[in-house]
Amino acid sequence: MRLKCKGVGKSLEITAQGVSAHGAKPEQGVNAISVMMEFLGHLNFAGDDVNDFIAFYNSKIGFELDGRSLGCGFADEPSGSLVLNVGMIRLDSEAVSLTINVRYPVTSSAEAVYEAIRPAADEYNLGIVKGKHEEPIYIPADDPMIVTLMDIYKRQTGDMDSKPLVIGGGTYARAMKNVIAFGARFPGQPELEHQKNECVSIENLMKMTRIYAEAIYRLAGAEPETGNGGEEGSMENPAAKI
């Protein structure tokens, strides 16, 4: 965590520097908003409303990423803990607003999240504006498509240990019904998506090509030579903006 300050005329400009990360995996970064709010919590402002808002942020959100203190720390076995990320903050002479990205467990709902955080918002006299919402996607592990794709992956890679993954990001699976995200990062490879120098090795690209070619062939109706069932579901968590 880094803070910088410099004089600008009669004012003091304070800058907080964080580490960027995907909204689905905020634990891989450092939220500059939380860094700034923690610092501001050590100051006493003339306006009580400003002090109250800073107290709300630091006590109910802070550096937590699961919404526990805010009241929405939901979790389930298929998808794990809720993921909460404060993406933007805006403060002017009239009001302050937070844009919060929430990816809740597949067995929960957007309304359950809103209702859970309402007491904390009411305690500090804050309003909630409901934003964009996308329903979660869930396909059971014993679905024929999942079984087929896992069988193809295992046959082509020899990796018999990997299982269908739970992810928090929205993908092309939302384009139509009965679609899942299949690949294309292999276990142990760095996560370069949405990052600078995003790339893939020729070796992995060729491996993907063989996997996708067989997937197209098999899903088009060809009978599998072998069948290895999956053990877990494949799903996505929604991104509900509050």
C-alpha positions in Angstrom: 0.0 0.0 0.0 1.4 3.4 -1.0 0.3 7.0 -0.3 1.7 10.1 -1.8 0.9 13.7 -1.0 2.0 17.1 -2.5 1.0 20.7 -2.1 -1.3 22.1 -4.8 -1.8 25.8 -4.2 -3.4 26.1 -0.7 -4.5 22.5 -0.9 -2.9 19.1 -0.2 -3.3 16.4 -2.9 -3.2 12.9 -1.5 -2.9 9.9 -3.9 -3.4 6.3 -3.0 -1.8 3.6 -5.2 -3.2 0.1 -5.4 -2.7 -3.0 -7.5 -5.2 -3.7 -10.3 -6.9 -7.1 -10.4 -9.9 -8.6 -12.1 -13.2 -7.9 -10.3 -13.8 -11.6 -9.9 -10.5 -12.1 -8.1 -9.9 -8.9 -6.0 -7.7 -10.8 -3.6 -5.0 -10.7 -6.3 -4.8 -6.9 -6.1 -4.9 -4.0 -3.6 -7.9 -1.7 -3.7 -6.7 1.9 -3.7 -10.1 3.1 -2.4 -9.7 1.1 0.7 -6.1 2.3 1.1 -7.3 5.9 1.0 -10.3 5.3 3.3 -8.2 3.7 5.9 -5.9 6.7 5.8 -8.8 9.2 6.0 -10.1 7.3 9.0 -7.2 8.7 11.0 -8.3 12.3 10.3 -11.2 14.3 11.8 -13.2 16.3 9.2 -15.3 19.3 10.0 -18.4 17.7 8.5 -19.9 14.9 10.6 -21.4 13.4 7.4 -18.0 12.9 6.0 -16.7 11.3 9.2 -19.8 9.0 9.3 -19.3 7.8 5.7 -15.6 7.1 6.3 -16.5 5.2 9.5 -19.1 3.2 7.5 -16.6 2.2 4.9 -13.9 1.2 7.2 -16.2 -0.7 9.6 -18.5 -2.4 7.1 -16.2 -2.9 4.0 -12.5 -2.0 4.6 -10.3 -4.6 3.0 -12.9 -7.4 3.3 -13.7 -9.2 0.0 -16.6 -11.5 1.1 -19.1 -8.9 2.4 -19.1 -10.4 5.9 -19.2 -7.1 7.9 -21.6 -5.6 5.4 -24.0 -8.4 6.2 -23.9 -10.4 2.9 -21.1 -12.9 3.6 -22.9 -15.7 1.9 -21.3 -19.0 0.8 -22.2 -22.3 -0.5 -20.5 -25.6 -1.4 -20.8 -25.3 -5.2 -19.4 -21.8 -5.6 -17.7 -20.8 -2.3 -17.8 -17.4 -0.8 -19.5 -14.2 -2.1 -17.0 -11.8 -3.7 -17.4 -8.1 -3.1 -15.3 -5.4 -4.8 -15.6 -1.6 -4.5 -14.9 -0.5 -8.0 -15.5 3.3 -7.9 -16.1 6.1 -5.4 -17.4 9.6 -6.2 -17.6 12.5 -3.7 -18.7 16.0 -4.3 -20.2 18.8 -2.3 -23.7 17.2 -2.6 -23.2 13.5 -2.1 -20.9 10.5 -2.0 -21.5 7.2 -3.9 -19.9 3.8 -4.1 -20.2 1.5 -7.1 -19.9 -2.1 -5.7 -19.5 -5.3 -7.7 -20.9 -8.4 -6.0 -20.6 -11.9 -7.3 -22.9 -14.0 -5.1 -23.1 -17.8 -4.7 -25.3 -19.7 -7.2 -27.7 -20.8 -4.5 -28.3 -17.2 -3.4 -30.0 -14.2 -5.2 -29.6 -10.5 -5.9 -32.6 -9.7 -3.6 -31.0 -11.7 -0.8 -27.9 -9.6 -1.1 -29.8 -6.3 -1.1 -31.8 -7.3 1.9 -28.7 -8.4 3.8 -26.9 -5.1 3.4 -29.9 -2.9 4.0 -29.5 -2.8 7.8 -25.9 -1.6 7.5 -26.9 1.1 5.1 -29.8 2.1 7.3 -27.6 2.4 10.3 -25.6 5.1 8.5 -28.6 6.6 6.7 -27.3 5.5 3.3 -29.5 4.7 0.3 -29.1 1.7 -2.1 -29.5 2.1 -5.9 -29.9 -1.2 -7.6 -27.7 -1.5 -10.7 -27.1 -4.1 -13.5 -27.8 -7.7 -12.6 -27.0 -11.0 -14.3 -28.3 -14.3 -13.2 -25.8 -17.1 -12.4 -25.3 -20.0 -14.8 -25.1 -23.5 -13.4 -24.9 -26.8 -15.3 -24.5 -30.0 -13.2 -21.4 -32.2 -13.5 -23.5 -35.1 -14.7 -24.9 -33.2 -17.7 -23.9 -35.0 -20.9 -22.1 -31.9 -22.2 -19.9 -31.5 -19.1 -19.1 -35.3 -19.1 -18.2 -35.2 -22.7 -15.9 -32.1 -22.5 -14.2 -33.4 -19.4 -13.6 -36.8 -21.1 -12.1 -34.9 -24.1 -9.8 -32.8 -22.0 -8.5 -35.8 -20.0 -7.9 -37.9 -23.2 -6.0 -35.1 -24.9 -3.9 -33.9 -22.0 -3.5 -37.0 -19.7 -4.6 -34.8 -16.8 -6.9 -37.0 -14.8 -7.0 -34.8 -11.7 -8.5 -31.5 -12.9 -12.2 -31.0 -12.4 -14.7 -28.4 -13.7 -13.9 -25.0 -12.3 -16.0 -22.5 -10.4 -15.4 -19.0 -11.7 -16.7 -15.6 -10.7 -16.4 -13.9 -14.1 -19.0 -13.6 -16.8 -18.0 -15.1 -20.2 -19.4 -15.9 -23.6 -21.5 -18.6 -21.9 -24.1 -15.8 -21.5 -24.6 -15.5 -25.3 -27.2 -18.3 -25.4 -28.6 -21.2 -23.5 -26.8 -24.5 -22.9 -23.3 -22.9 -23.3 -20.3 -23.0 -21.0 -16.8 -21.5 -21.0 -14.4 -24.3 -22.1 -10.7 -23.3 -21.7 -8.4 -22.1 -22.6 -5.8 -21.7 -19.8 -4.2 -24.9 -18.6 -3.4 -25.7 -15.0 -0.2 -24.0 -13.8 -0.2 -21.4 -16.5 -0.1 -17.7 -15.5 -3.4 -15.8 -15.6 -2.8 -13.2 -18.3 -6.3 -12.4 -19.4 -7.1 -8.7 -19.4 -3.5 -8.0 -18.6 -0.7 -6.3 -20.5 1.3 -8.7 -22.7 -1.6 -11.2 -22.8 -0.4 -14.1 -24.9 -0.5 -17.9 -25.3 2.3 -20.3 -26.3 2.3 -22.0 -29.7 2.4 -25.4 -27.9 -0.7 -24.6 -25.8 -2.4 -23.1 -28.8 -2.0 -26.4 -30.7 -3.1 -28.4 -27.7 -6.3 -26.2 -27.5 -6.9 -26.7 -31.2 -6.8 -30.5 -30.8 -9.2 -30.3 -27.8 -11.6 -28.0 -29.6 -11.6 -30.0 -32.8 -12.6 -33.2 -30.9 -15.1 -31.2 -28.9 -16.8 -30.0 -32.0 -16.8 -33.5 -33.5 -18.2 -35.2 -30.3 -20.8 -32.6 -29.5 -22.0 -32.7 -33.1 -23.1 -36.3 -32.4 -20.2 -38.6 -32.8 -20.0 -41.5 -30.2 -17.2 -41.2 -27.6 -14.6 -43.9 -27.5 -14.4 -43.7 -23.7 -16.5 -42.0 -21.1 -15.1 -40.4 -17.9 -17.7 -38.6 -15.8 -17.0 -35.3 -14.0 -17.4 -34.9 -10.3 -18.3 -31.2 -9.9 -20.5 -28.7 -11.7 -19.4 -26.0 -14.1 -20.9 -22.6 -13.2 -20.5 -18.8 -13.2 -21.4 -16.3 -10.5 -23.3 -13.2 -11.5 -21.9 -9.7 -11.4 -24.5 -7.7 -9.6 -23.7 -4.0 -9.4 -25.1 -2.3 -6.3 
